[in-house]
Amino acid sequence: ISKIIGSSQRLRYVGRTLKINAINRNSLQTKNTNAITFSQKRYLSEFGYGTDLLNESLHHTIRPKIVFDSYSATSGCDVRGMEAAKGSVVHMNGSCIGFPHACYLWKPSNPKEITMDSLEVITIHEPSIDILLVGSDTPIPPRLMNKIREGMRESGIVVDHMDLLHACATFNVLNGEDRNVAVALLCEDADED
């Protein structure tokens, strides 16, 4: 661009617009090419400041998708977007399993209670789930996670274990991308500590 504009004229980047200070702002001539037309302001992005891309992607579907708003390791999760709640936030008191359009309470309250039987609802869900995120702030024994991974692999489901915060956030992003994802969030009882 500096070759086209020359040394006496300059480009200034201000915020999200590109301004050209030139003698003739509508067109700039070069020796070997036709006129190059620039407008005084060129917007570098169609998105304005403060655009919530995840929120936009979650609300452009026939059925509303759920979003995990917040969580507590001992009391449960706040879920937004459930059809029965008509847009309000629902507090899931305890462990829960979330699918793209729904969230259900889940019985396990400590890592030892997680079994293939407790996760069977993941394998029978329609449309079939591709990714299962298991969220727990308490480490799940590696042997148990390997059993779950092997059992889910037979159904074509990839399993990943992470803490509650990252499981909620990853689920929200993958759900916003229209992936067939589920999350199992283990919220332990406060009395057991």
N, C-alpha and C positions, 0 to 999 in steps of 0.2 A: 504494500500500500504506500509506503514512503516513496517508492520509485515512481508511482503514478502521481501522487500528490505533489511531490517535490519538497525541498528542504524549507522553503519559506512558509508553507502551510503545515498544519499539524492536526493530529487526531487527539481528541480528549475523551477519556472514558469517565462518565459521570453516572454513578449509581448503576442502573441497568440499561442506560441508553448510550449510544455511540454518537457523538457530535462531531461534525466535520467543520473546521474553520478554514474556509478557502475563499478565494476571490470570487469565483463563480460557484455557488453552493449547489446548483442543480446539476451541473455536469462538469467533468474534468477531462481535459484532452490529453492524450498521449500521442507520441509520434507515430507508432505503428498500429494503433488500435482505434476502433470507433469510440464515440463518446461513452463514458461510464457514468451512469446516473446514480446519484446518492440522494436520499432524502435527508433532511436535517437531523431527524431522529430515527434510529433504527432500534427497535426493541429486540433484545437478544433472547427473550423467552416469552412464550405466550402466557406463562403462569405469572400471576401477580404475587406480591409479597403476602405471606400468611396463608397460602393455599394448602389445604390439608388433602394431600393426594390419597392417603389411605381412606379417609372418610368419603371422598368422592367415589373411589372404586367399590366401597362396601355398599353404597346406596344406589348403584345403577344395576340392580338385579331385580328379578320378579319377586323373590323372597328376600326379606332383609337378612343380612349376615350379622352374626354376633361379634362383639368386641369385648375383650376383657379390659375393663377400665382400671381396676385396682385389685389388690389381693392382700391378704394377711396370712402368714404361715400357719396361724392357729384358728382363724375364724372363717376363712373362705374367700371367695372372689365376688367382685361386683361385675355383672354382665349387662351390657347394653345391646339392644337390638333384637331381643327375643320377641317373637310374634305375639305370644300371650300377654306380654307386658305392655304392648302398644307403645313402644318407644321409651318407656321409663327404664330405670336401672333396677336390676334384680340382684339381691344378695344371695349367693349360693352358700349356705351355711355348712361348710365342711368340704371334703374332697369332691371333685366333679370331673366329668368327662364332657368336653366340648367338641361339637361338630360344626361345620360351616354355618348352619342355620338354627342350631339348638344346643342346649346345655342341660345336662342331667346330673343329679347328685350321684356320688359313687361311694360305695361302702368302705373301702380300705382307709385306715387312718394311720398306718405306719408301713414302712417298706416291706416288712415280712408278710403283709396281707395282700400284696400285689401278686396275682397269679394269672395264668392264661385264662382261667375261668372268669376271673373278675374283669378281664379285658375282652371277653368274648363278644360283647356288643360292638366292638370296633370291627371285628371280622365279618359281622352280618349286616353292617350298615350299608344302605344303598343311597347314592352311588358308592361304589367301593372306595375305601380310603387308601391313599398311596403313602402317606407319611403320618406316623404317630410320634408325638412329642410327649415325653414323660417328664413332668416337672415336680421336683421335690427339693426342699432345702436340706433334707437329711440324705446323706449318701445311700444309694441303693447298692446292695452287695453285687459285685461283678458277676458272680455265678447266676444270680437271679436275673440280672439284665441280659446275660447271654441266653438264658432259657427263653426269656420273652422275645428277644431278637430272633432266635431260631424258630420259635412258634409263629411269629408274625411273618417271617420270611416265606413260610409255606403258603401264606395268603397273599404274598406279593406286597407286603407292607414294610417300609423302612422305619426303624425305631431309633430315636435319639433321646438321650437323657440329659437334662440340664436343670438348673435351679428354677424356682417358680417364676421369678421376674423374667428371665430370658425365655422360658417356655411360653408365657403369656404374650410377650412381644413378638416372638417368632411366629406363633399361631396367628396373631393379628395381621402380620405382613403377608404370610402365605395365604391366608384366607382372602385378603384383599387382592391377591394375584389370581384368584379363582382356582387354587390348588385344592385337591381332595385331601384335606388335612384334618387330623383330630388331635386333641390334647387331653392327657390324663393328668390332672393336678392333684397332688397328694398334700392335703392340709392336715397336719397332725393335731390330735387333741391336745389342748393346753394342760389337761390334768395329768397326762402321761409323763411330762417333763419333771 
